[in-house]
């Protein structure tokens, strides 16, 4: 993550704000993170990876 809050070096739009917004949408639809620390951290890491793939695919790029 850069000092400006950007998470993906090549795209200034991929920020913690985007991650938070997606997280809240998932929670609003009934999805919940695991309660235990290790599985929760693993799930968050996977979410970051998949969200980056999703943003690239959404614009027609390769994941």
BALOZA-333897 format. One record per residue (C-alpha): chain; x negated, z negated, y negated. Coordinates in steps of 0.05 Angstrom, whole numbers, plus 5000, padded with zeros to 4 digits. Example, Ala and Ser with C-alpha at 12.3 -4.5 7.8 and 13.67 -1.06 7.14 Angstrom:
BALOZA-333897
   cadena      u      w      v
        A   4754   4844   5090
        A   4727   4857   5021
***
This chain:
BALOZA-333897
   cadena      u      w      v
        A   5000   5000   5000
        A   4974   5017   4932
        A   4971   4970   4872
        A   5033   5005   4843
        A   5078   4985   4901
        A   5075   5052   4935
        A   5071   5049   5010
        A   5055   5121   5027
        A   4994   5148   4990
        A   5022   5218   4985
        A   5093   5201   4961
        A   5107   5154   4903
        A   5180   5150   4923
        A   5165   5113   4988
        A   5165   5042   4960
        A   5184   4972   4981
        A   5249   4984   4942
        A   5267   5041   4989
        A   5251   4997   5050
        A   5294   4941   5022
        A   5352   4988   5007
        A   5351   5016   5078
        A   5345   4946   5107
        A   5407   4924   5068
        A   5446   4986   5090
        A   5429   4970   5163
        A   5451   4898   5154
        A   5516   4920   5120
        A   5531   4960   5183
        A   5519   4901   5228
        A   5447   4911   5250
        A   5403   4849   5252
        A   5329   4836   5260
        A   5306   4793   5318
        A   5304   4718   5301
        A   5235   4705   5330
        A   5174   4720   5288
        A   5135   4766   5334
        A   5193   4812   5353
        A   5217   4812   5280
        A   5148   4834   5254
        A   5143   4887   5309
        A   5213   4913   5290
        A   5195   4916   5216
        A   5131   4954   5231
        A   5169   5003   5274
        A   5222   5010   5219
        A   5168   5028   5168
        A   5139   5080   5213
        A   5206   5111   5230
        A   5230   5109   5157
        A   5168   5148   5136
        A   5183   5199   5191
        A   5256   5203   5168
        A   5238   5215   5095
        A   5191   5271   5115
        A   5241   5303   5163
        A   5297   5297   5112
        A   5259   5344   5066
        A   5242   5392   5121
        A   5172   5367   5133
        A   5139   5347   5197
        A   5143   5273   5216
***
